[in-house]
Amino acid sequence: MKYLLMLYAEEKAGLAIPPEQMAGFMAKMAAYQETLEKAGAFVATAALQPTFEAKTISNAGELKVHDGPYADTREQFGGYFIIEADGMDEAVDFAAQCPAATWGKIEIRPYHPGYAPG
């Protein structure tokens, strides 16, 4: 079954990290991806641009577009991994290895069985 690991962190804190320190964090994320690949669990990953680059829309009869995220929260959705796991317990084990769990939170959501991409 496929699982989406949604990575949340404090965006302002992340933007304040010096480039050399951020490069170290990104190296840890690359090593994590390699771990997933070796386990046969890796499907896809991507990082997202900061929320000030985002738009939120609604279209209940009239299209409305707002700058940034809809919710004002301390932590923002910053990227994701899509993994293949035998069940939620294994997905939790994979997520616990992700370096992003040390500076933020990871939400684990199973794909709906009828809509999971091939």
C-alpha positions as CSV (number, residue, x, y, z in Angstrom):
1,M,0.0,0.0,0.0
2,K,1.2,3.5,-0.7
3,Y,1.5,6.1,2.0
4,L,2.1,9.9,1.8
5,L,4.6,11.2,4.4
6,M,3.8,14.9,4.7
7,L,6.7,16.9,6.2
8,Y,5.8,19.9,8.4
9,A,8.3,22.3,10.0
10,E,8.5,26.0,11.0
11,E,9.1,27.7,7.8
12,K,10.6,30.9,9.3
13,A,13.1,28.9,11.3
14,G,14.1,26.9,8.2
15,L,14.6,30.1,6.1
16,A,17.0,31.4,8.8
17,I,19.3,28.3,8.7
18,P,22.7,29.2,7.2
19,P,23.3,27.6,3.8
20,E,26.2,25.4,5.0
21,Q,24.0,24.0,7.8
22,M,21.1,23.5,5.4
23,A,23.3,21.6,3.0
24,G,24.0,19.2,5.9
25,F,20.3,18.7,6.5
26,M,19.7,18.1,2.8
27,A,22.5,15.5,2.8
28,K,20.7,13.7,5.6
29,M,17.5,13.8,3.5
30,A,19.3,12.4,0.5
31,A,20.7,9.6,2.7
32,Y,17.1,8.9,3.9
33,Q,15.9,8.6,0.3
34,E,18.7,6.1,-0.4
35,T,17.6,4.1,2.6
36,L,14.0,4.0,1.2
37,E,15.3,3.1,-2.2
38,K,17.4,0.2,-0.8
39,A,14.3,-1.1,1.1
40,G,12.2,-1.0,-2.0
41,A,9.9,1.5,-0.3
42,F,10.7,4.7,-2.3
43,V,8.1,6.0,-4.8
44,A,8.6,9.8,-5.0
45,T,9.6,12.9,-3.1
46,A,9.5,16.7,-3.5
47,A,10.2,19.8,-1.5
48,L,7.8,22.7,-1.7
49,Q,8.6,26.4,-2.1
50,P,7.8,28.7,0.9
51,T,4.2,29.5,1.7
52,F,4.6,33.1,0.5
53,E,4.8,31.6,-3.0
54,A,1.5,29.8,-2.5
55,K,-2.0,30.6,-3.4
56,T,-5.2,29.2,-1.9
57,I,-8.4,29.1,-4.0
58,S,-12.0,28.4,-3.4
59,N,-14.7,28.2,-6.0
60,A,-18.1,28.2,-4.4
61,G,-19.9,30.0,-7.3
62,E,-17.1,32.6,-7.5
63,L,-13.4,32.0,-7.8
64,K,-11.5,33.5,-4.9
65,V,-7.7,33.5,-4.8
66,H,-5.7,34.3,-1.6
67,D,-2.0,34.6,-1.2
68,G,-0.3,32.0,1.0
69,P,-1.7,29.1,2.9
70,Y,-5.3,29.1,4.0
71,A,-4.5,28.3,7.7
72,D,-2.1,30.4,9.8
73,T,-0.2,27.8,11.7
74,R,3.2,27.5,13.3
75,E,4.3,24.6,11.1
76,Q,3.9,24.5,7.4
77,F,3.7,21.7,4.9
78,G,7.1,21.8,3.3
79,G,7.5,18.6,1.3
80,Y,6.6,14.9,1.0
81,F,7.7,11.4,0.4
82,I,5.4,8.8,-1.2
83,I,6.4,5.3,0.0
84,E,5.3,1.7,-0.4
85,A,4.8,-0.2,2.9
86,D,3.1,-3.4,4.0
87,G,1.0,-1.5,6.5
88,M,0.8,1.5,8.8
89,D,3.3,0.0,11.3
90,E,5.9,-0.3,8.6
91,A,5.0,3.2,7.3
92,V,5.6,4.6,10.8
93,D,8.9,2.8,11.0
94,F,10.0,4.4,7.7
95,A,8.7,7.8,8.8
96,A,10.6,7.6,12.1
97,Q,13.9,7.3,10.2
98,C,13.2,10.6,8.3
99,P,15.5,13.4,9.5
100,A,12.6,15.8,9.1
101,A,11.0,14.2,12.2
102,T,13.8,15.8,14.2
103,W,12.9,19.3,13.4
104,G,9.2,19.1,12.6
105,K,6.3,16.6,12.3
106,I,5.4,14.0,9.8
107,E,1.8,13.1,9.0
108,I,1.4,9.7,7.5
109,R,-1.7,9.1,5.3
110,P,-2.5,5.9,3.5
111,Y,-3.7,6.4,-0.1
112,H,-7.3,5.5,-0.6
113,P,-7.3,2.0,-2.1
114,G,-9.6,3.0,-5.0
115,Y,-7.5,6.0,-6.0
116,A,-3.8,5.0,-5.4
117,P,-1.6,5.8,-8.3
118,G,0.0,2.8,-10.0
